[in-house]
Amino acid sequence: MPRLIVMLRRGLVALPLLLLASLPAPAVALSVMDPFNLPASMDGGTTKVGDGVAYADGPRHRLDVYAPEARGAPAPVVFFIYGGGWNRGERSDYQFVGRALAARGFVAVIADYRLVPEVQYPGFLEDSAKALKWVQDNIANYGGDPARLFLAGHSAGAYNATMLALDPSFLREYGVTMNVLGVAALSGPYDFYPFEYGEVQNAFGAAPNPEGTQPINLVTDQTPPMYLATGTTDPIVRMQNTERFAEKLKDSGVWVTTRYYEGFGHMEPVIAMGSLWRWRAPVLEDMVAFFQMFGAFPSGVPYAAVTPDPPEQLPEAIAPMEQIVSQLNAMFQPIEN
């Protein structure tokens, strides 16, 4: 995500003072996502068992692995792909997602991938396929069961996750033979051709077959089950994008679960997975219920997620969460007309 200089340029000068006080000295670069990644803002009972693990050469080919502290039998795996318009994003901004999933008994993997302008389509998909090959070969050493693999993502990451499930050529090219049991996609674009906005043009404009970049055009009766969730007031990827994709899945005989979170914009669904905002909507519970439906925990989900009370007791010095989320949403360009 954009760093402190971007925040200042956009006018978000009321940085959370609690955040500043919590950072170790010397101070590190700040992200607008940091309030959601403070230790007190994330789920306990979890641990980062892999930190900056290389899945290929290059600085953008690193991944983190999160797991429950109490581990016994191998756990189901969620490979989560963050968004950012295909031109920004860092795995460290989504620690709260990794720990949220680990708190429910999953081994969660969050990998960086190359971004525009370094690559265009399909470079970012190829990177995620490489990371999945690492998962296939190594996740058992971190407590994960490669036979129970789920993909998840938000925004551009939701697009990436669905494409990896829809187009088998990406996984086949890198020797990935794991079955994807289901895909959970938040605020994702699935039907956005023609490419009318700058971020999308920069990422997909050179694709030789632009219609082939659209998930809605790749659905078959072999597509794995999908969970599609979106905010009803998302101005970046409008709710209708999810509705059209869900209808295509249903028409093709593919299981699809849809959730429309009233009043949510673009960033709210992924933020609500974390402990700090979980009281706003049951996004994590809905996602876990979907994974459970398709074999995540044959013996039953081992842990219940803690949903804190609304943070009405936060000091006045902290920038209101609504203000932070508004700034996050303002950083994105619309994806579809």
C-alpha positions, 0 to 999 in steps of 0.5 A, a space after each residue: 500500500 502507499 507509504 507515509 508520503 502518499 498519505 501526507 499528499 492526500 491529506 491524511 495528516 491525523 495519523 494515529 498517535 497510538 500507532 506512532 507510540 507503538 512502533 519500535 525505534 528507530 521508526 520504520 516506514 508507515 503504511 495507512 494499513 498499520 492500525 489494522 496490524 498493531 499487535 493489539 488489533 490482531 488475533 492472538 493464538 497465532 504465529 508467523 511460522 514463515 517470514 520473507 521466505 523466497 519462492 523464486 529469485 527477486 525481491 518481490 518473490 517472498 511470502 509469509 506463512 501464518 499458523 495457529 500456535 497450537 498445531 496438531 494434525 495438518 491444517 487446511 491452507 488458504 493462499 491469500 492474494 492482496 489487491 492494489 490495482 496490480 500496481 501496489 501492495 505488500 504482504 506486510 500490510 495484510 498481517 491481520 488477514 493471515 492472523 485472522 485465518 490462522 485464528 480459525 485453524 488455517 495455515 495462511 500464505 500471503 505472497 508478494 508478486 511483481 507489479 505494474 509497470 515491472 510486469 503486465 498481465 499475465 506476469 502477476 498471475 505467473 508469480 502467484 502460480 510460482 508461489 503455489 508451487 512453493 506451497 505444494 512442495 513445502 507447506 507440509 513443513 509449516 503444518 499445512 495440508 496441500 490436499 486442502 487448498 483454498 484460494 482467497 483474495 481482495 480486489 485485484 487479488 480476488 481477480 488473481 485468485 479466480 483466474 488461477 482457478 479458472 485457467 489451468 494453464 497457469 498452474 500447469 506451467 509451473 507444475 502445480 497439481 494441487 486441487 483448488 477446493 474453493 475460492 473466496 473473492 472479496 470486492 473482485 473485478 470479473 467482467 471489466 473489458 473494455 479497459 477504460 481506466 488507467 490502472 486497468 489499461 496499464 495492467 491489461 492493455 497489451 494482452 493479445 486476447 483481452 476477452 481471455 483475461 476476463 474471469 466471466 469468459 472462462 467459467 466451465 462446469 469444472 470451475 471450483 466452488 466460489 464465494 463472492 462478497 462485495 460491498 453494496 456501495 463499492 465505487 471501485 468495482 460495483 456490486 453489479 460486477 459480482 452479480 454478473 459473475 455469480 449468475 454466469 457461475 450458476 448458469 454453468 452449474 458451479 456452486 456460488 455463495 454470494 454475500 452483499 454487505 450493506 453500506 460497505 465500500 471497496 476496502 471494508 470487506 477485507 478490513 472486516 476480516 481483521 479483529 479491529 473491524 470484525 464487529 462491522 460484518 461477519 466476513 470472516 465467519 462467512 468465508 470460513 463457513 464456505 471453506 468448511 462446506 467444501 472440506 476444510 475441517 472434516 472433524 469440525 472447525 476447531 476454533 471460533 473467531 473472537 469478535 470484539 465490541 465496537 472500539 468506542 473506547 479508542 482515544 480521541 487522538 486516534 484518527 477515526 477508522 471511518 476516516 482511514 477507510 475513506 482514505 483507503 478507498 480514495 486511493 483506487 481508480 474505478 475499474 469498470 465504467 
